[in-house]
Amino acid sequence: MIEISAADGHVFSAYRTEPPDAPKGAVVVLHEVFGVNRHIRTVTDAFAAKGYMAIAPCLFDRVKKDVELSYDDAGVAEGLDLARQVGLTNAIADIQAAVDAVASAGKVAIVGYDWGGYLAYHAANMVKGLACASIYYACGVTQDLYGKRKIQTQLHFGSLDPYIPFELVVQFRSARPDVSVYDYPAGHSFNCEERDTYDASAAQKAFERTLTLISHNLEGPPPVTLKNAGSYASAKVEKKKKQASDDLGPPL
């Protein structure tokens, strides 16, 4: 764990993981209402293993330190209360500080889950220094039918999520062609391996799509080699040469 100072002087903790080699960029991971727990640390480690500096800021630190809540009703209730106390403005300030803290690694992506997904969606338009955003099962996001995205954004939803009606996802997808919206035959928190709603297939597909988004925006798309490109280029040159000689007119 490291400590980061926000612009207003608030000092908070963050879980940071270094990649095995020189970083290809950085990923900021935003936690659910359960805090920076084992699941979030595992996710952060997974991004680091792919070559990125990865960091998960403890966004509850403004209200309560060292929060790791259980997944039962009591944990959900406490987490939601902490989220309300922190509020959007304070969370954005801490996210900005986290982005600044890893900016030396290169371009920065943001990934959020549940409450963290809601924050990541707004941070994409409010935080400076972000290249792209990937958001998982964020409540409240599907109501944003008209806002303009400043960076490339993708959303991941479970079509069986009881907290986010799938008809709202369909409506959002139709209204927002500027956002990549993916759905999976899974429930809420399908990416969390510690919950009974975990869906390995959905989690893997979403992770692969998130990695593609991040690699393209942080590293650039891979070079594409066209099949028979050399022969094609040669044929084009020869054709042009023939046309040029035909334009000389009849021989004298």
C-alpha positions, 0 to 999 in steps of 0.5 A: 500500500502507498499513500497519495495526497489529493489536491485538498490535502486529504491523504489516502491509501492505495493498493499499487502493483508493479508490472514485471517489466517496464510499464506499458501504461497504467490502470486505475481500478475503482472498487465496489461498495466493499472497499479495496478487498481481496477481489479488487486486489486480485483484479489490480494484480491481473492488470499488472501481470499484463504489463501495466502499472495498476493502482486501486485507490481507497476511496472510503478513506475520507470517511473510514480507513481500511474498509473491507466489507463482507458481501452480506446485507450488512456489508452492502448497507454499510458500503452504500452509506459510506459511498453516500458520505464520500460523494461524487466530488470527493471521489473525483478529487481522489481519483484525479490524485490517483491518476496523477500518481501513476502518470509517469508510467504512460497513458492511463486507463480507468476501470470500475466495478459497481459503485466504482463503475459509476465513478469511472463513468463520470471520471472519464469526463471529469478527470484529466489524463485518462485515455479510456474507460471500462465500466462494469455493472454500474447502476445509474449509468444507463440514465445518461442518454444524451451526454457526450463522451470525452474518451473511448468508453465501454460498458459491461452488463449482465442481462440477468442483473436484478439491479439494472433492468436489461431494457434500460441497457437496450435503451442506452445502447440504442441512444448512445452509439458512441459507447460500446455496450456489451451484455452477458447472460449473467447477473450482477457482480459477475466478475467477482470470483468470491460471490455466488453471481460469479460467471467465469465465461462472462468475466473472461470475455469482459476482461479480454474486451477491457484489455483490447480497449486498454492496449489500443488506447495506451499502446496503440493498435498492433501493426497489420500486415496485408497478405501479398502486400508486396505483390499487390504493390508491385502490380500497382506500380507496373500498371501505373508505368504501363499507363504512363507509357500509353499516354506518350502517344504514337511513336514518331 
